[in-house]
């Protein structure tokens, strides 16, 4: 365990930096109260394409789609985090190259432990594009199967390789 007392070798801020940089799968950025990016971890660079030098100082809305930017989604998420402590989202986000990725994450209001003063926000995003697309493909496949089963006047039976009945139509799907 790291000693975080005044006499300890590791400061709280250094521990926080280490946590941010070791979060390989989670893009983490922080902003000030106005939504200007103040920090950007290595995973954010891998997921979104902007380097820390390019991202810090920019408005956090840059990672939102143009449609979400028009609707003020970033500001609404910040407002929800400010009033509720946290705002969870799953939506399309933007990369530097203009491609979209399905991001799942949250925005949290950052507050001073002692005073409770609101200092800014932390946004954590994980690229869940493959899982999102796999879910869409599964739902589409299920819809096709449902359509076939519902439109068939015949009795359809599905059996396991061992001969056990798993589905028999007509059924309510």
VENRATA-V224262 format. One line per field, one symbol per residue. ss: DSSP state (H for helix, E for strand, C for the rest). Layout:
# VENRATA-V224262
ss->???
This chain:
# VENRATA-V224262
ss->CCCCCCCCCCCHHHHHHHHHHHCCCCEEEEECCCCEEEEECHHHHHHHCCCHHHHCCCEHHHHECHHHHHHCHHHHHHHHHHHHCEEEEEEEEECCCCCEEEEEEEEEEEECCCCCCEEEEEEEEEECHHHHHHHHHHHHHHHHHHHHHHHCCCCCEEECCCCCEEEECCCCC
